Amino acid sequence: MEASEEETTIMSLGPQEHYPLPDGYAFRTGVPDAATYCRLRKISGLTPRTLCAVQAGLPHTLYGVHVVHGSDIVGMGRMIGDGALFIHVVDIAVDPAHQGHGIGSAIVDAIMRHICSTIPAEIYVSLMANGEAWRLYERFGFSNVFPDARGMAIWIDRP
């Protein structure tokens, strides 16, 4: 069921607060290498993925960023989708040793600003919030879609 125009909130990131990285950290555009991606998912508490799946999936990223501190990659995030109608924000992950400094907020901010500066028209942006991460995403205008919609998933493992 689609919401009527009156019920739909369309977000614009115009004068939104900006979330810069703290001193000593820098953004790099693109996704990290597959091994680093696997490491960041595991240590940040996201579901581990196989190297085979990561190597097949990462090249299909629409946009990604990662955060470096010295020579270490300590955070990442990316967007997937068709780039015009639907985008799904995924893999927001920060090394626990670097959490609590606004790095996750800066990653989401960078992705949302990229989306808003490149989309051709309106777009539906979704994500799945693990644990208490919904608090982070609410600051960027994301809201729970239940009961109007219910997120669903299936895990398929190749035998």
C-alpha positions, 0 to 999 in steps of 0.5 A, spaced: 500 500 500 502 506 498 501 512 502 498 518 499 501 525 498 499 528 504 502 522 508 508 522 505 514 526 508 519 528 503 526 530 506 530 535 503 537 535 506 538 543 505 540 547 511 541 540 515 546 540 520 553 538 518 557 532 521 564 533 519 569 528 521 574 529 528 581 531 527 586 526 525 580 522 520 579 523 513 574 520 508 576 516 502 571 515 496 570 508 494 569 502 498 575 498 502 578 492 500 574 486 501 579 483 507 578 490 510 570 490 509 570 483 512 574 485 518 570 492 519 563 488 519 566 483 524 569 487 529 563 492 529 558 487 530 555 486 523 553 479 520 560 477 517 560 475 510 564 471 506 570 473 502 567 470 496 560 474 497 564 480 498 568 480 492 562 479 488 558 484 491 562 490 492 563 492 485 556 493 484 556 499 490 553 505 487 557 510 492 561 508 498 566 512 503 571 509 508 574 513 513 582 513 515 586 514 521 593 514 519 594 508 515 588 504 518 581 504 515 576 505 521 569 506 518 565 505 512 558 505 509 555 505 502 549 505 498 546 500 493 540 500 489 538 503 482 540 510 483 534 513 481 528 510 484 530 506 490 537 506 494 538 502 500 544 505 505 548 499 508 554 497 511 555 503 516 561 500 520 566 503 525 571 500 528 569 499 536 576 503 538 574 509 534 566 509 536 563 515 540 567 520 536 562 522 531 565 517 525 558 514 524 554 520 523 559 523 519 559 517 514 551 517 514 552 525 513 557 524 507 552 518 504 546 522 504 549 529 502 551 525 496 544 522 495 541 529 495 546 532 490 546 526 485 539 524 484 535 526 478 528 526 482 525 524 488 528 517 491 526 512 496 532 511 501 531 505 506 536 502 511 535 496 516 537 499 523 541 494 527 540 494 535 540 502 537 543 504 531 536 507 529 537 513 534 543 515 529 539 514 523 533 518 526 537 524 526 538 524 518 530 523 517 529 516 517 523 513 521 520 507 522 515 505 517 511 500 521 505 499 521 504 501 514 510 497 512 514 491 515 521 490 513 522 483 511 528 479 509 531 472 507 538 469 508 540 464 502 546 460 503 549 457 497 550 449 499 
